[in-house]
Amino acid sequence: MNIIKNQIDDLNYQVTMEIEAADYQPAEKKMLAERKRNADFKGFRRGMAPMSLIQRVYGEQALAEAVNEVISDNLNNFIKENNLHVVGEPLASEDQPQNEWKSGNNFTFKFDIAQTPELTFEVGKEDKVPVYNIEVTEVAKNEMKQNMLRQVGSMQDGEIAGEEDFIIADLSNGEVKADDVYIAIRNIEGKAHKKFVGCKAGSNLTIDINEAFTNETDRAAMIKVKKEELANIDPKFKVSVKTVKTFVPAEENQETYDRLFGKDSVHNSDEFDKAVEARLTENYKQEADYRLSKDIQDYLVKKADIKLPEAFLKRWLFKVNDGKFTMEDIEKEFDMFLADFRWQLVREYLMKKFDLKVEDKDLHDAAEAYVAYQYAMYGMGNVPHELIHEAAHRVMGDERQMRQIEENVESQKVFTAVKGVISTTKKKITVEKFRELK
């Protein structure tokens, strides 16, 4: 066995492995002997088939397995002996020489190996990251008040249909008739849209239903026919508007306050104002905290200044995804991959540097928080803990989801540790300017 190391640069190696017959033949003979013991051929008792037959049937497979075993062992030893932080896995070199796969031959293999650089940067008081304090303005409070009142508002009869209103109408074209159809003005397309804006109860309109509602599934449901029947239906429909419905924000009263904040939490306009300001302040704080974490991440990645073997990584991504992506696909997403990969390396380095550990309780708590958030997204804010606990247990059984949760837990631990040692500079900012930050 002869291994030739060619260090192309700080991150890339080419390893040439010259394998002689003596290197793989012991393993090859052992594999053939195992196959002989278990071989079951007609005309021979189990294990008694001649080695010539075993060689003919299994020889090529045994040779490949034996050579691959030698390759794997020696590549692993090379990586350990050279203390390489390997990226992905070794790839066959593009200038791999041809080998004649025949037992007793010598073989030459070339592999490309890439590594990530060793990180050594420090984090301390000289590192400064801004902390934003988003101002709560009267304009923002009034806007939030109106949004909250709309959230608990109601649909009522209206006079004239506006852009955000709805109508209830009968549709017919002589052959097809659909009564009491509920239509959102915003969903009407083309020229018909202008006809509906300003209509009132008793208005009669004529529209091309195909142009007004281009989504075939929605159109079929509207006129109560099967989707495949649409092609044979005359699209010219008469629309008789029966009712205009408009969404009216809730009035400021005790019932509304109770619905928005819980029973007897708010009692009057002044308390409503203070509650809205408190909620805005909390929302802004969450946005600012998220921004701080993002800024810390960007700052640390920039400070680490990680050089990566990009050409190797593109080849490795193509191979490991086994044809799921073209090289063009990989090129499009490569910058995002590099950003994620660099943060992964920084996160792993800082986890070790600060001696941080992810415990089972951390993962369980994070899984429950994830489940609670999912319920909240569907408007379910008071889900019993037993249900959350049960759902979190299912999440923890999903390897992909748990890998993401563990990465998030690691990131949060790193952010907390870094915040404790760096300097932060407080900056007041309007919400408009804050949202403009890149």
GUTIRO-410954 format. One line per field, with one value per residue (C-alpha): residue number from 1; residue in three letters; y negated, x, z. Coordinates in nm, 2 decimals, decimal comma. Layout:
// GUTIRO-410954
pos	(NUM/...);
code	(ala/...);
Y	(Y/...);
X	(X/...);
Z	(Z/...);
***
This chain:
// GUTIRO-410954
pos	(1/2/3/4/5/6/7/8/9/10/11/12/13/14/15/16/17/18/19/20/21/22/23/24/25/26/27/28/29/30/31/32/33/34/35/36/37/38/39/40/41/42/43/44/45/46/47/48/49/50/51/52/53/54/55/56/57/58/59/60/61/62/63/64/65/66/67/68/69/70/71/72/73/74/75/76/77/78/79/80/81/82/83/84/85/86/87/88/89/90/91/92/93/94/95/96/97/98/99/100/101/102/103/104/105/106/107/108/109/110/111/112/113/114/115/116/117/118/119/120/121/122/123/124/125/126/127/128/129/130/131/132/133/134/135/136/137/138/139/140/141/142/143/144/145/146/147/148/149/150/151/152/153/154/155/156/157/158/159/160/161/162/163/164/165/166/167/168/169/170/171/172/173/174/175/176/177/178/179/180/181/182/183/184/185/186/187/188/189/190/191/192/193/194/195/196/197/198/199/200/201/202/203/204/205/206/207/208/209/210/211/212/213/214/215/216/217/218/219/220/221/222/223/224/225/226/227/228/229/230/231/232/233/234/235/236/237/238/239/240/241/242/243/244/245/246/247/248/249/250/251/252/253/254/255/256/257/258/259/260/261/262/263/264/265/266/267/268/269/270/271/272/273/274/275/276/277/278/279/280/281/282/283/284/285/286/287/288/289/290/291/292/293/294/295/296/297/298/299/300/301/302/303/304/305/306/307/308/309/310/311/312/313/314/315/316/317/318/319/320/321/322/323/324/325/326/327/328/329/330/331/332/333/334/335/336/337/338/339/340/341/342/343/344/345/346/347/348/349/350/351/352/353/354/355/356/357/358/359/360/361/362/363/364/365/366/367/368/369/370/371/372/373/374/375/376/377/378/379/380/381/382/383/384/385/386/387/388/389/390/391/392/393/394/395/396/397/398/399/400/401/402/403/404/405/406/407/408/409/410/411/412/413/414/415/416/417/418/419/420/421/422/423/424/425/426/427/428/429/430/431/432/433/434/435/436/437/438);
code	(met/asn/ile/ile/lys/asn/gln/ile/asp/asp/leu/asn/tyr/gln/val/thr/met/glu/ile/glu/ala/ala/asp/tyr/gln/pro/ala/glu/lys/lys/met/leu/ala/glu/arg/lys/arg/asn/ala/asp/phe/lys/gly/phe/arg/arg/gly/met/ala/pro/met/ser/leu/ile/gln/arg/val/tyr/gly/glu/gln/ala/leu/ala/glu/ala/val/asn/glu/val/ile/ser/asp/asn/leu/asn/asn/phe/ile/lys/glu/asn/asn/leu/his/val/val/gly/glu/pro/leu/ala/ser/glu/asp/gln/pro/gln/asn/glu/trp/lys/ser/gly/asn/asn/phe/thr/phe/lys/phe/asp/ile/ala/gln/thr/pro/glu/leu/thr/phe/glu/val/gly/lys/glu/asp/lys/val/pro/val/tyr/asn/ile/glu/val/thr/glu/val/ala/lys/asn/glu/met/lys/gln/asn/met/leu/arg/gln/val/gly/ser/met/gln/asp/gly/glu/ile/ala/gly/glu/glu/asp/phe/ile/ile/ala/asp/leu/ser/asn/gly/glu/val/lys/ala/asp/asp/val/tyr/ile/ala/ile/arg/asn/ile/glu/gly/lys/ala/his/lys/lys/phe/val/gly/cys/lys/ala/gly/ser/asn/leu/thr/ile/asp/ile/asn/glu/ala/phe/thr/asn/glu/thr/asp/arg/ala/ala/met/ile/lys/val/lys/lys/glu/glu/leu/ala/asn/ile/asp/pro/lys/phe/lys/val/ser/val/lys/thr/val/lys/thr/phe/val/pro/ala/glu/glu/asn/gln/glu/thr/tyr/asp/arg/leu/phe/gly/lys/asp/ser/val/his/asn/ser/asp/glu/phe/asp/lys/ala/val/glu/ala/arg/leu/thr/glu/asn/tyr/lys/gln/glu/ala/asp/tyr/arg/leu/ser/lys/asp/ile/gln/asp/tyr/leu/val/lys/lys/ala/asp/ile/lys/leu/pro/glu/ala/phe/leu/lys/arg/trp/leu/phe/lys/val/asn/asp/gly/lys/phe/thr/met/glu/asp/ile/glu/lys/glu/phe/asp/met/phe/leu/ala/asp/phe/arg/trp/gln/leu/val/arg/glu/tyr/leu/met/lys/lys/phe/asp/leu/lys/val/glu/asp/lys/asp/leu/his/asp/ala/ala/glu/ala/tyr/val/ala/tyr/gln/tyr/ala/met/tyr/gly/met/gly/asn/val/pro/his/glu/leu/ile/his/glu/ala/ala/his/arg/val/met/gly/asp/glu/arg/gln/met/arg/gln/ile/glu/glu/asn/val/glu/ser/gln/lys/val/phe/thr/ala/val/lys/gly/val/ile/ser/thr/thr/lys/lys/lys/ile/thr/val/glu/lys/phe/arg/glu/leu/lys);
Y	(0,00/-0,34/-0,67/-0,99/-1,31/-1,62/-1,93/-2,16/-2,45/-2,51/-2,34/-2,09/-1,76/-1,50/-1,15/-0,89/-0,53/-0,26/0,07/0,40/0,74/0,83/0,54/0,67/1,05/1,16/0,98/1,11/1,48/1,43/1,30/1,59/1,84/1,70/1,72/2,08/2,18/2,04/2,11/2,33/2,46/2,74/3,06/2,96/2,98/2,65/2,53/2,79/2,61/2,59/2,27/2,23/2,19/1,96/1,75/1,73/1,63/1,41/1,32/0,98/0,88/1,00/0,82/0,49/0,53/0,62/0,33/0,08/0,20/0,13/-0,21/-0,30/-0,20/-0,39/-0,70/-0,71/-0,66/-0,94/-1,18/-1,09/-1,11/-1,45/-1,58/-1,70/-1,87/-1,70/-1,86/-1,60/-1,29/-1,22/-1,23/-1,04/-1,27/-1,38/-1,25/-0,90/-0,65/-0,35/-0,02/0,34/0,51/0,85/1,03/1,02/0,68/0,37/0,07/-0,31/-0,54/-0,92/-1,10/-1,47/-1,56/-1,91/-2,05/-2,35/-2,58/-2,57/-2,86/-3,05/-3,39/-3,55/-3,72/-4,00/-4,36/-4,50/-4,34/-4,58/-4,51/-4,75/-4,69/-4,87/-5,04/-5,08/-5,39/-5,35/-5,64/-5,76/-5,67/-5,31/-5,29/-5,41/-5,17/-4,88/-4,99/-4,99/-4,65/-4,50/-4,64/-4,49/-4,15/-4,13/-4,31/-4,17/-4,15/-4,37/-4,49/-4,77/-5,02/-5,04/-4,77/-4,89/-4,72/-4,53/-4,43/-4,13/-4,07/-3,79/-3,74/-3,51/-3,40/-3,26/-3,22/-3,06/-2,70/-2,73/-2,90/-2,95/-3,13/-3,31/-3,31/-3,48/-3,69/-3,89/-4,20/-4,17/-3,83/-3,96/-4,00/-4,19/-4,44/-4,29/-4,42/-4,78/-4,68/-4,54/-4,82/-5,07/-4,81/-4,79/-4,56/-4,53/-4,60/-4,37/-4,31/-4,10/-3,95/-3,69/-3,45/-3,30/-3,64/-3,75/-3,42/-3,26/-2,99/-2,69/-2,52/-2,84/-2,90/-2,55/-2,58/-2,92/-2,80/-2,46/-2,24/-1,99/-2,13/-1,92/-2,07/-2,42/-2,40/-2,34/-2,63/-2,97/-3,21/-3,51/-3,53/-3,77/-3,87/-3,99/-4,15/-4,07/-4,20/-4,40/-4,29/-4,51/-4,43/-4,67/-4,71/-4,64/-4,93/-5,03/-4,88/-4,64/-4,34/-4,43/-4,49/-4,15/-3,98/-4,14/-4,13/-3,89/-3,96/-4,28/-4,35/-4,68/-4,90/-5,23/-5,41/-5,52/-5,16/-5,05/-5,29/-5,17/-4,80/-4,87/-5,05/-4,76/-4,50/-4,71/-4,75/-4,37/-4,31/-4,56/-4,40/-4,06/-4,21/-4,38/-4,06/-3,87/-4,14/-4,14/-3,76/-3,81/-4,09/-3,89/-3,59/-3,81/-3,98/-3,65/-3,49/-3,80/-3,81/-3,44/-3,51/-3,14/-3,04/-2,73/-2,49/-2,61/-2,41/-2,09/-2,17/-2,21/-1,87/-1,71/-1,86/-1,73/-1,38/-1,35/-1,46/-1,18/-1,36/-1,55/-1,88/-2,00/-2,20/-2,50/-2,44/-2,42/-2,74/-2,93/-2,83/-2,81/-3,15/-3,06/-2,72/-2,88/-3,13/-2,85/-2,63/-2,92/-2,98/-2,61/-2,61/-2,92/-2,78/-2,46/-2,64/-2,87/-2,58/-2,43/-2,76/-2,85/-2,48/-2,48/-2,16/-2,08/-1,87/-1,66/-1,91/-2,19/-1,98/-1,89/-2,25/-2,37/-2,10/-2,21/-2,58/-2,48/-2,30/-2,59/-2,83/-2,61/-2,60/-2,98/-3,02/-2,86/-3,09/-2,82/-3,01/-2,81/-2,45/-2,22/-2,13/-1,76/-1,80/-2,01/-1,75/-1,47/-1,66/-1,76/-1,39/-1,31/-1,60/-1,46/-1,13/-1,31/-1,32/-1,61/-1,83/-1,75/-1,83/-2,17/-2,22/-2,12/-2,36/-2,64/-2,55/-2,56/-2,90/-3,04/-2,91/-3,07/-3,40/-3,41/-3,34/-3,59/-3,87/-3,82/-3,91/-4,16/-4,53/-4,65/-5,00/-5,11/-5,29/-5,45/-5,40/-5,44/-5,13/-5,25/-5,28/-4,95/-4,77/-4,92/-4,76/-4,50);
X	(0,00/0,13/-0,05/0,06/-0,07/-0,09/-0,20/-0,35/-0,41/-0,50/-0,84/-0,80/-0,61/-0,58/-0,49/-0,36/-0,39/-0,19/-0,33/-0,14/-0,30/-0,15/-0,35/-0,69/-0,65/-0,69/-1,02/-1,12/-1,04/-1,24/-1,54/-1,53/-1,50/-1,81/-2,00/-1,89/-2,01/-2,36/-2,38/-2,68/-2,64/-2,84/-2,64/-2,42/-2,48/-2,49/-2,13/-1,98/-1,98/-1,64/-1,44/-1,42/-1,80/-1,80/-1,53/-1,73/-2,05/-1,93/-1,57/-1,64/-1,86/-1,60/-1,32/-1,51/-1,60/-1,25/-1,09/-1,36/-1,28/-0,91/-1,00/-1,23/-0,99/-0,70/-0,90/-1,02/-0,67/-0,54/-0,80/-0,73/-0,35/-0,37/-0,63/-0,85/-1,19/-1,34/-1,63/-1,88/-1,69/-1,41/-1,50/-1,35/-1,11/-1,22/-0,89/-0,94/-0,74/-0,91/-0,86/-0,92/-1,13/-0,96/-0,84/-0,47/-0,43/-0,30/-0,53/-0,49/-0,75/-0,75/-0,97/-1,04/-1,07/-1,16/-1,16/-1,29/-1,04/-0,98/-1,16/-0,97/-1,14/-1,22/-1,54/-1,53/-1,62/-1,45/-1,72/-2,01/-2,36/-2,65/-2,97/-3,27/-3,54/-3,84/-4,05/-4,42/-4,59/-4,95/-4,99/-4,88/-5,11/-5,41/-5,34/-5,32/-5,64/-5,83/-5,68/-5,78/-6,13/-6,16/-6,04/-6,35/-6,58/-6,88/-7,04/-7,34/-7,57/-7,43/-7,56/-7,30/-7,03/-6,67/-6,34/-6,34/-6,71/-6,91/-7,23/-7,49/-7,63/-7,83/-7,64/-7,81/-7,75/-8,08/-7,96/-7,75/-7,88/-7,71/-7,89/-7,74/-7,39/-7,14/-6,89/-6,59/-6,55/-6,17/-6,18/-6,36/-6,11/-6,10/-6,36/-6,63/-6,45/-6,54/-6,90/-6,94/-6,77/-7,05/-7,33/-7,62/-7,91/-8,13/-7,85/-7,85/-7,52/-7,41/-7,06/-6,84/-6,79/-6,48/-6,31/-6,44/-6,34/-6,04/-5,99/-6,19/-6,22/-6,37/-6,59/-6,73/-6,81/-6,97/-7,23/-7,26/-7,14/-6,86/-6,53/-6,53/-6,87/-6,74/-6,63/-6,98/-7,14/-7,22/-7,00/-7,24/-7,42/-7,68/-7,61/-7,89/-7,75/-7,96/-7,76/-7,44/-7,23/-6,97/-6,73/-6,78/-6,52/-6,64/-6,74/-6,53/-6,72/-6,67/-6,77/-6,51/-6,24/-6,31/-6,28/-5,95/-5,78/-5,97/-6,25/-6,22/-5,86/-5,95/-6,25/-6,22/-6,06/-5,76/-5,69/-5,74/-5,48/-5,23/-5,30/-5,24/-4,92/-4,80/-4,88/-4,70/-4,40/-4,39/-4,43/-4,15/-3,93/-3,97/-3,89/-3,58/-3,47/-3,49/-3,30/-3,03/-2,99/-2,96/-2,71/-2,50/-2,50/-2,40/-2,13/-1,98/-1,98/-1,81/-1,55/-1,47/-1,39/-1,43/-1,29/-1,46/-1,37/-1,65/-1,58/-1,56/-1,88/-2,07/-1,96/-2,04/-2,39/-2,46/-2,34/-2,50/-2,84/-2,82/-2,97/-3,24/-3,08/-2,89/-2,57/-2,78/-3,01/-2,72/-2,56/-2,89/-2,91/-2,53/-2,49/-2,77/-2,61/-2,27/-2,43/-2,60/-2,29/-2,07/-2,31/-2,31/-1,93/-1,94/-2,21/-2,03/-1,71/-1,88/-2,07/-1,73/-1,57/-1,84/-1,88/-2,25/-2,45/-2,80/-2,99/-3,29/-3,50/-3,39/-3,51/-3,84/-3,91/-3,83/-4,06/-4,34/-4,28/-4,28/-4,62/-4,77/-4,67/-4,82/-5,15/-5,14/-5,09/-5,44/-5,59/-5,57/-5,40/-5,53/-5,46/-5,44/-5,08/-5,16/-5,23/-4,92/-4,71/-4,85/-4,79/-4,44/-4,36/-4,46/-4,25/-3,95/-3,99/-3,94/-3,57/-3,59/-3,79/-3,57/-3,26/-3,40/-3,51/-3,17/-3,00/-3,24/-3,16/-2,79/-2,82/-3,02/-2,76/-2,48/-2,67/-2,73/-2,36/-2,24/-2,47/-2,31/-1,96/-2,00/-2,09/-2,42/-2,50/-2,86/-3,03/-3,37/-3,54/-3,89/-4,07/-4,05/-3,67/-3,64/-3,83/-3,60/-3,29/-3,13);
Z	(0,00/-0,10/-0,01/-0,18/-0,03/-0,25/-0,05/-0,32/-0,07/0,29/0,25/-0,04/-0,07/-0,33/-0,20/-0,44/-0,31/-0,48/-0,36/-0,42/-0,44/-0,10/0,06/-0,03/-0,09/0,28/0,30/-0,05/0,05/0,38/0,19/-0,06/0,22/0,39/0,07/0,02/0,37/0,29/-0,08/-0,18/-0,54/-0,70/-0,71/-0,41/-0,04/0,14/0,18/-0,05/-0,38/-0,54/-0,49/-0,87/-0,89/-0,59/-0,76/-1,08/-0,91/-0,63/-0,73/-0,87/-0,57/-0,32/-0,49/-0,49/-0,13/-0,02/-0,21/-0,08/0,27/0,22/0,07/0,36/0,63/0,48/0,41/0,77/0,90/0,67/0,80/1,17/1,13/0,96/1,20/0,92/0,98/0,68/0,48/0,38/0,26/0,02/-0,35/-0,64/-0,82/-1,17/-1,30/-1,15/-1,36/-1,52/-1,33/-1,47/-1,20/-1,19/-0,88/-0,84/-1,01/-0,85/-0,83/-0,82/-0,68/-0,64/-0,39/-0,33/0,04/0,17/0,52/0,71/0,87/1,25/1,42/1,68/1,72/2,06/2,18/2,44/2,54/2,23/2,02/1,98/1,84/1,83/2,04/1,90/2,11/1,88/1,97/2,03/1,85/1,86/1,49/1,56/1,87/1,67/1,39/1,63/1,80/1,47/1,37/1,70/1,67/1,32/1,45/1,68/1,44/1,26/0,92/0,88/0,60/0,40/0,15/-0,13/-0,20/-0,15/-0,23/0,10/0,11/0,01/-0,17/-0,17/-0,52/-0,75/-1,07/-1,38/-1,75/-1,85/-1,80/-1,48/-1,17/-0,84/-0,55/-0,25/-0,37/-0,14/-0,33/-0,20/-0,41/-0,38/-0,56/-0,87/-1,16/-1,49/-1,61/-1,39/-1,08/-1,16/-1,22/-0,86/-0,68/-0,60/-0,65/-0,40/-0,32/-0,63/-0,88/-1,19/-1,37/-1,66/-1,65/-1,82/-1,53/-1,69/-1,69/-1,35/-1,17/-1,35/-1,09/-1,22/-0,88/-0,73/-1,03/-1,03/-0,66/-0,70/-0,96/-0,80/-1,09/-1,14/-1,26/-1,58/-1,68/-1,70/-2,06/-2,18/-1,98/-2,14/-1,94/-1,98/-1,64/-1,50/-1,14/-0,92/-0,60/-0,30/-0,01/0,04/0,35/0,50/0,78/1,07/1,35/1,70/1,92/2,22/2,51/2,80/2,58/2,33/2,59/2,75/2,41/2,34/2,68/2,90/3,14/3,34/3,24/3,06/3,16/2,97/2,68/2,88/3,00/2,64/2,53/2,79/2,71/2,34/2,42/2,64/2,36/2,10/2,33/2,38/2,00/1,93/2,20/2,03/1,69/1,84/2,02/1,69/1,52/1,79/1,74/1,37/1,41/1,65/1,41/1,12/1,33/1,45/1,10/0,96/1,24/1,20/0,83/0,73/0,40/0,25/-0,03/-0,24/-0,56/-0,36/-0,17/-0,50/-0,62/-0,28/-0,27/-0,62/-0,53/-0,18/-0,32/-0,58/-0,88/-0,69/-0,80/-1,10/-1,08/-1,19/-0,89/-0,66/-0,79/-0,73/-0,37/-0,30/-0,12/0,12/0,19/0,25/0,50/0,69/0,68/0,81/1,10/1,18/1,21/1,43/1,64/1,70/1,78/2,04/2,19/2,28/2,37/2,62/2,73/2,64/2,64/2,51/2,77/2,71/2,90/2,67/2,37/2,54/2,64/2,28/2,13/2,35/2,26/1,90/1,93/2,13/1,86/1,59/1,78/1,83/1,45/1,42/1,68/1,96/2,24/2,55/2,46/2,76/2,86/2,82/2,45/2,40/2,59/2,37/2,05/2,16/2,21/1,85/1,73/1,92/1,73/1,40/1,32/1,08/1,31/1,61/1,42/1,34/1,70/1,84/1,61/1,73/2,09/2,02/1,86/2,15/2,40/2,19/2,17/2,54/2,61/2,37/2,50/2,84/2,72/2,43/2,44/2,32/2,20/2,25/1,96/1,94/1,61/1,46/1,35/0,99/1,00/1,18/0,91/0,65/0,81/0,59);
***
